[in-house]
Every structure is written in structure tokens, then in C-alpha cells.
Amino acid sequence: MDFWKLMDIVHKKQEIMNPMSDEKLKRLCRLLDLKQGASVLDIACGKGEFLVRLHELYKIQGIGVDKSPYCIKDCLKKKAERAPDSDLTFLEMDAADYQPNSVESFDLASCMGASWIYDGHEGALKALSSMTKPGGLIVAGEPYWRKEPVDEYLAAEEESKDTFGTYMENVETGEDMGLRCIYTLDSTLDDWDQYESLHWWAVNEYIRDNPDDPDNHEIRKQCDRFKEIYLKWGRDTMGWAIYVFRKPESSN
């Protein structure tokens, strides 16, 4: 079945498409303290919640990029409802192909939960840094290992241990390239449970309300697989955090 359809269904009950609580995202948005009219780029913007909240606080000029047609549809609906007069643009495209009009042009560039677009955390930080003004902010949401992942978990997720680092290694990756980590937000087990279990609820409701969808068997199968992996290994092994880095004012 269509991958983006599946992602749309499992996230139906969530505006924030990662395991970060609403209260923590609100705290982050206020802490950023952007200047009015700041320019912001959000790679893999999901349903556009981060950009819309920043508009509500700072009247930003924002660009959101996402490959999912379902997400872009949600972004445009949200803009119409909550930010009709905003300078927010949402692009349906592969974010790896996105190129700004000029380098180092954004006051803030973010990518939360999609570093795979740039072959991992380091590649994402390099790409975001290249699009951020000197002295600007980079916001990266990235998984990390809470403990050594067992081979069975890695096989089930089709990942290798090197795919992610530890909490500290995620900070060091940015600082080793000259960025300065100035803030972190960690998701608790409660945040994770809220995120994951709402997927189960959303799928259950979708199948109940759409009994004739020929994809229902595959939807349930995939949901059950995600559920088992999370409960059996992921809940105790994988963490999630948002890291805020500041780019140096100059290379000197």
C-alpha cells in the first residue's frame, strides 16, 4: 500500500509527528525568542505545526518542505484556519532536492525526525548549517540509543547500531563541526507512550470507520508490527531528543 497513506492514518490523532509533548514544543517555541519576521525553514515539516506556532509568536516568514501529499494538504488547511495572512509556504517535494534561493539565508533551519534525508544526523546538521545565517539557529530532532540495542531489535527495524548515536554523541556531532549546542529537550517514556499508542488508536478507528478499504489488512499488519517492536524493544532502547545548536557568527 501507499506508504504516505499509512503514515497519514497512523498520525490522524497527532498534530506533532514525533514523540515530543505539546507542552515541551510550546516551551521550545517560546525559548527560541526569534525576531519578528524571522526566516525559518522546516525540512520534513509534517503537518506544519512548528511553523504555524512560530508564526503565531513571531510572524515568521516560513518554508515547510515535505514529501507526503497528505501532510502538505494538512499544512495548507492549517494555514487557512490559523494563519491565513501568514507568509508561510509549503512545498510538496523530496526535501533532499530542496535548494534555497541563496546559501545561509535562514535565521533558523530545522529537521525533526527525518535526518535520513541527509544520510543521518551529521549530514542533516551540515545541510541545515549551510542554509542558516551566521549566528542563526539549527533545530534537530534525532533518536538516540538509551542502551545498547540487541541484534533482534536492529533486525526488526532493519537498522544498524551505527544508524544512531547516544544522547551525548548527538551533541558532540554538532560541536565537532563548529556548532554550539545551547539547549536540549528529551522525550520521556510517557511522551513515547502517548506518541506510539495514539497510532494504535488511530488505526483501530480507521478500520472501524472504513471497513471496505482493501488496504485494511496491510494497515493492521503494519500497525501490529510497529506495536510489537516498540513494546518488545524500542520503549526501553530508543530515545528521542530535540537539539538546538547555534551557528558561529563567523568562521574566525
C-alpha positions as CSV (number, residue, x, y, z in Angstrom):
1,M,0.0,0.0,0.0
2,D,1.0,3.7,-0.3
3,F,3.5,4.5,2.5
4,W,2.2,8.1,2.8
5,K,-1.3,6.9,3.2
6,L,-0.2,4.6,6.1
7,M,1.7,7.4,7.8
8,D,-1.4,9.7,7.4
9,I,-3.6,7.1,9.1
10,V,-1.4,6.3,12.0
11,H,-0.8,10.0,12.8
12,K,-4.5,11.0,12.5
13,K,-4.7,11.9,16.2
14,Q,-1.5,13.9,16.3
15,E,-0.5,17.3,15.1
16,I,3.1,16.8,16.3
17,M,4.5,13.9,14.3
18,N,7.2,13.0,16.8
19,P,7.3,11.9,20.4
20,M,7.6,15.4,21.9
21,S,4.8,16.6,24.1
22,D,2.7,19.7,23.3
23,E,4.0,21.4,26.4
24,K,7.6,20.9,25.5
25,L,7.2,22.1,22.0
26,K,5.4,25.2,23.3
27,R,8.4,25.7,25.7
28,L,10.9,25.4,22.8
29,C,9.0,27.8,20.6
30,R,9.0,30.5,23.3
31,L,12.6,29.9,24.2
32,L,13.7,30.4,20.6
33,D,12.8,34.1,21.0
34,L,13.1,34.9,17.3
35,K,12.9,38.4,15.9
36,Q,9.6,39.4,14.4
37,G,9.6,38.4,10.7
38,A,12.5,35.9,11.1
39,S,13.0,33.5,8.2
40,V,12.5,29.8,9.1
41,L,13.0,26.6,7.1
42,D,11.5,23.3,8.3
43,I,12.6,20.2,6.5
44,A,10.1,17.3,6.7
45,C,7.6,19.7,8.2
46,G,4.9,17.1,8.8
47,K,1.5,18.9,9.4
48,G,3.2,22.3,9.8
49,E,2.6,22.7,13.5
50,F,6.1,24.0,14.3
51,L,5.9,26.7,11.6
52,V,2.4,27.8,12.4
53,R,3.3,28.1,16.1
54,L,6.3,30.2,15.2
55,H,4.1,32.4,13.0
56,E,1.7,32.9,15.9
57,L,4.5,34.0,18.1
58,Y,6.9,35.8,15.8
59,K,5.1,36.4,12.4
60,I,7.9,34.5,10.7
61,Q,8.5,34.0,7.0
62,G,8.5,30.2,6.8
63,I,9.1,27.5,4.3
64,G,8.0,23.9,5.0
65,V,9.1,21.0,2.9
66,D,7.6,17.5,3.0
67,K,7.2,14.6,0.5
68,S,3.9,13.5,1.8
69,P,0.9,14.9,-0.1
70,Y,-1.3,14.2,2.9
71,C,1.0,16.3,5.2
72,I,1.1,19.2,2.7
73,K,-2.7,19.1,2.4
74,D,-2.9,19.3,6.3
75,C,-0.4,22.2,6.3
76,L,-2.4,24.2,3.8
77,K,-5.6,23.6,5.8
78,K,-3.9,24.6,9.0
79,K,-2.5,27.7,7.4
80,A,-6.0,28.7,6.1
81,E,-7.5,28.1,9.6
82,R,-4.9,29.5,11.9
83,A,-2.6,31.7,9.8
84,P,-4.5,32.9,6.7
85,D,-2.4,36.1,6.4
86,S,0.9,34.5,7.1
87,D,4.0,34.3,4.9
88,L,4.2,30.6,5.1
89,T,4.9,28.4,2.0
90,F,4.6,24.6,2.0
91,L,6.3,22.6,-0.7
92,E,5.4,19.0,-1.6
93,M,8.8,17.6,-2.7
94,D,11.7,15.4,-1.7
95,A,13.5,17.6,0.8
96,A,16.9,16.3,-0.4
97,D,16.2,18.2,-3.6
98,Y,15.3,21.5,-1.9
99,Q,17.7,24.3,-2.5
100,P,17.2,27.8,-1.1
101,N,17.5,30.9,-3.3
102,S,20.8,31.7,-1.6
103,V,23.1,30.0,0.9
104,E,23.0,30.9,4.6
105,S,19.6,32.6,4.2
106,F,17.5,31.4,7.2
107,D,17.5,32.7,10.7
108,L,16.5,29.1,11.8
109,A,16.6,25.8,9.9
110,S,15.1,22.6,11.4
111,C,14.7,19.0,10.6
112,M,12.9,16.9,13.3
113,G,12.8,13.2,12.8
114,A,14.0,12.9,9.2
115,S,17.8,13.1,9.2
116,W,17.8,10.1,6.9
117,I,17.1,12.6,4.1
118,Y,20.7,13.6,4.5
119,D,22.1,10.2,5.4
120,G,22.0,10.7,9.1
121,H,22.4,13.3,11.9
122,E,25.8,14.6,10.8
123,G,24.6,15.1,7.2
124,A,21.5,16.8,8.4
125,L,23.4,19.2,10.6
126,K,25.7,20.0,7.7
127,A,22.8,20.6,5.3
128,L,20.9,22.8,7.8
129,S,24.0,24.7,8.7
130,S,24.7,25.5,5.0
131,M,21.2,27.1,4.8
132,T,21.4,29.0,8.1
133,K,22.8,32.6,8.6
134,P,25.9,33.0,10.7
135,G,24.7,33.3,14.3
136,G,21.5,31.5,13.4
137,L,19.8,28.5,15.0
138,I,19.6,24.9,13.9
139,V,17.0,22.6,15.5
140,A,17.5,18.9,15.0
141,G,15.2,16.2,16.3
142,E,17.0,12.9,16.4
143,P,16.7,9.4,18.0
144,Y,19.4,8.2,20.3
145,W,20.2,4.9,22.0
146,R,19.3,4.7,25.6
147,K,21.1,1.5,25.9
148,E,22.9,-1.0,23.6
149,P,20.4,-2.3,21.0
150,V,20.1,-6.0,20.8
151,D,20.5,-7.7,17.4
152,E,16.9,-8.8,17.3
153,Y,15.7,-5.2,17.6
154,L,18.1,-4.0,14.9
155,A,17.0,-6.8,12.6
156,A,13.3,-6.0,13.2
157,E,13.9,-2.3,12.5
158,E,16.2,-3.0,9.6
159,E,18.8,-0.7,11.1
160,S,22.4,-0.9,12.3
161,K,23.8,0.3,15.6
162,D,25.6,3.0,13.7
163,T,22.4,4.5,12.4
164,F,22.0,6.5,15.7
165,G,24.4,7.7,18.4
166,T,24.0,8.3,22.1
167,Y,22.5,11.4,23.6
168,M,26.0,12.8,24.1
169,E,27.2,11.8,20.7
170,N,24.3,13.7,19.1
171,V,25.6,16.8,20.8
172,E,29.2,16.1,20.0
173,T,28.4,15.6,16.3
174,G,27.3,19.2,16.0
175,E,30.0,20.6,18.2
176,D,32.7,18.8,16.3
177,M,31.7,20.7,13.2
178,G,31.9,24.1,15.0
179,L,28.2,24.4,16.1
180,R,27.4,25.1,19.7
181,C,24.7,23.1,21.4
182,I,22.7,25.5,23.6
183,Y,19.6,23.5,24.5
184,T,18.2,20.0,24.5
185,L,14.7,18.6,25.1
186,D,14.3,14.9,25.9
187,S,11.2,12.8,25.4
188,T,10.1,10.8,28.5
189,L,8.6,7.3,28.3
190,D,5.2,8.9,28.8
191,D,5.9,11.1,25.8
192,W,6.8,8.0,23.8
193,D,3.8,6.0,25.0
194,Q,1.5,8.9,24.1
195,Y,3.0,9.1,20.6
196,E,3.1,5.3,19.9
197,S,-0.2,4.3,21.4
198,L,-2.2,7.0,19.6
199,H,-1.1,5.3,16.4
200,W,-2.8,2.1,17.6
201,W,-6.0,4.0,18.5
202,A,-6.0,5.9,15.1
203,V,-5.6,2.6,13.2
204,N,-8.4,1.0,15.2
205,E,-10.7,3.8,14.4
206,Y,-9.8,4.0,10.8
207,I,-10.5,0.3,10.2
208,R,-13.8,0.5,12.1
209,D,-14.9,3.6,10.1
210,N,-13.6,2.3,6.8
211,P,-14.4,-1.4,6.8
212,D,-14.3,-1.7,3.0
213,D,-10.9,-0.3,2.5
214,P,-8.9,-3.1,0.7
215,D,-5.7,-1.9,2.5
216,N,-7.1,-2.7,5.9
217,H,-5.3,-6.0,6.3
218,E,-2.0,-4.4,5.4
219,I,-2.7,-1.4,7.7
220,R,-3.4,-3.6,10.6
221,K,-0.4,-5.8,9.9
222,Q,2.0,-2.9,9.8
223,C,0.5,-1.3,12.9
224,D,0.8,-4.6,14.8
225,R,4.4,-4.9,13.7
226,F,5.2,-1.3,14.9
227,K,3.4,-2.0,18.2
228,E,5.3,-5.3,18.9
229,I,8.7,-3.7,18.1
230,Y,8.0,-0.8,20.4
231,L,6.8,-2.8,23.3
232,K,9.3,-5.6,23.0
233,W,12.5,-3.5,22.4
234,G,12.0,0.1,21.4
235,R,10.4,1.6,24.5
236,D,13.5,0.7,26.6
237,T,16.1,1.2,24.0
238,M,15.5,4.2,21.8
239,G,15.2,7.8,23.0
240,W,14.3,10.9,21.2
241,A,15.5,14.4,21.7
242,I,15.5,17.9,20.1
243,Y,18.9,19.6,20.0
244,V,19.3,23.3,19.4
245,F,22.6,24.5,18.0
246,R,23.8,28.0,17.3
247,K,25.9,28.5,14.2
248,P,29.1,30.7,14.8
249,E,28.8,34.3,13.8
250,S,31.8,33.8,11.5
251,S,34.5,31.2,10.7
252,N,37.1,33.3,12.5
